[in-house]
Amino acid sequence: MKTKDQKTIRAFIAVRIPLDLAATLHKKAQHRAGDVLQHKLRWMVPQQQHITLRFLGECDEHSLEQFSNYIEESLENVRGFDCMTGCFEFFPDAHRPRALALNIHSGQQLNALSRICEEGARMCGMRREMRNFRPHVTLARFRQHHHVTHSHFFNMPSYRMTVNEVVLMKSETTAEGAQYSVMKVFPLQPLAKTA
């Protein structure tokens, strides 16, 4: 039970985008934005790019420890897997976009990880996540509402990445926006080799 002076941590659980791929996505998306849109966006630095599996919000240390133990146990026998980048997407939509994102496709593996994280969050007394999980990486946030069309961001080539770990992240608000740091890493089993 949380007391008044107990410290809380704003946290989420995610898959990090490998730095070389994140740098490529960053550069390509800026190029697609062009001079018109590039300065209307606050770009996510490559080191901060990730796929959020479950946003946890403000948590006390005890709840985070419980959640962490559940995730560690649940992921013990989960294998790593490959996924691919997809199309650009605007959240919540292109009429009043707040974020520019890129879809990520993995068959059902990312969805399965998201379900494990949701179960862990519920077991620790957190509210049910009402939105459907849509695997994506946020590339930038719009500084102000600006109507866009998909022709502004025609599609990029697909890139492959391997998911071999899940991370518990802390989010801190600064003057430059949210800053993320890793609290715990949950390694997955090595990717199954194909013959």
Secondary structure, DSSP 8 states (H G I E B T S, - for coil): ---TT--EEEEEEEEE--HHHHHHHHHHHHHHHHHHHHTTEEE--GGG-EEEEEEEEEEEHHHHHHHHHHHHHHTTT-B-EEEEEEEEEEES-SSS-SEEEEEEE-TTHHHHHHHHHHHHHHHTT-----S----EEEEEEESS-----GGGG------EEEE-EEEEEEEEEETTEEEEEEEEEEE-B------
